[in-house]
Structures are given as structure tokens and as C-alpha cells.
Amino acid sequence: MTHPNPGIPAPDITVDGTGLLCVTLLLRLRKEIDGAGTGTVVHVIATDPAAPLDLPAWCHMTGHTYLGPLSPGEPPVYALRLSAEARRTRPDAPWHAADD
């Protein structure tokens, strides 16, 4: 099987969201990247069918860079890179900016 994004680097952090709905996945993702440095590559295992829409939207909202799906295989894995200019989100609601 051909890798659709061969330029995606290996992860510094892997967040396993297997079986989680995106709300819970974002809570876990936010917790696991808290304190990680700029440029950190995060691979997110996400089985929620909404993940291909929710993860890029969350990256757009926060300012992190969405790198795309890692492969079309199972389980689905998505990649992002943490940005220095990212907006902080609420620990209890990572789909809201910390200043909301």
C-alpha cells in the first residue's frame, strides 16, 4: 500500500484515541500535548468517523499545523505539528479558546 503522505515525519508523541468520540479525543490530545515544544510532531490514532473533519478544524482553530492522514489503513492515524503561535484552549473544553 502506498503511503499518501510520505513526507510526514515520525511522531514525537502518539495519542491513542481508539474508541473515543472526538470530544474525549480532544480532551486527551490537549492533555498529552500540554507542555510539548514547538515543532513537536503528534500522531493521533482516531477511530471516530468525525476525526477527519474535527482534527483539521481543531488545528485551524488553535493554530497548530494539520499534516494530514498518515495512511488509509486501520486504525486511522492523523498527524499534526505543534505551533509556537497556537492559541491555548480550555483544559475542560479544548474546542474553546482559553480566553473564551
N, C-alpha and C positions, 0 to 999 in steps of 0.2 A: 504494500500500500504506500502510495506517495504522500509524503508529509506536505500539507498545504502551506505551511509557514516554516520553511527550513531555517529562516533567519532568527527565529525565536530562541533566545539563549536558555541555558539550563536554569532551573529555579534556585533562588537563594532561600525561598520559603515556599512550602507547599501547604495549601489549606484544603483539607479533605471535607467537602460538603456533601458527600454521598448520602442520599436520602433526605437531605434538608430542603425545605422550601426556601426561596430566595430571602425572605425576611430573616430567617435564622442563619442562613448562609452569610448574609451581610453582617450580622452581629458577630459571627465567628471570624470573618475576614477582618473586620475592623479591629477586633481584639488581637488577632495574630500579627497584624502589621504595625500595631501601636509601638512606636519607638524604633521601627526599622528605618534605615537610612535612605536618602535619595538614591535613585537608580536601582534599588532592590527589585529583582525580578520575582514575581509571585505567580505560581501556577495554582489554579483553583480547580479542584475536581468538583463538578456541579452536575447533578443528575436532574435537577428541576428543569422541566421543559421551558420555563421562562428565563433561564440563565443566559441564553444567547442574546436576549434583549436587555435584561436587567443589569448584567455586568458592564456592558459598554455604557449604558445610561448612568450607572453609578460612577464610572470613571469620568464621564463627561461632567457630571455634577461636582465631583471632588477635584478634578484637575489631574488625576493620575492618567497614565497613558495605557489605553487598551491595546494590547498587541495581537489579540485575536485567538481563535481556537487553535489548539496545539495539533489536534488530529481529528479525523472524523470517527475514530474508534470509540470503544467503550472502556472505561467510563469517559464521558466528555471532559476535556481539560481545556481551560482557558488561561491566557497569560496576560499579565499587566505589569507595568513598571511604575514604581513609586516616584512621584514628582516632588521637588522641593517647594513648588508653588501650590501644592494641594491645599484645598480647604479642609479644615478639621470638621469632623462630623460628631454628632452626639453619641456617646457610648451606648446609650439605651435605644437609639434610633438612628443608625448610620445612614439612613436615607434622607436625613435632615442635617443641614449645616449646623455647626456648633453655635453659631450666632443667631439661629432662628428663635 
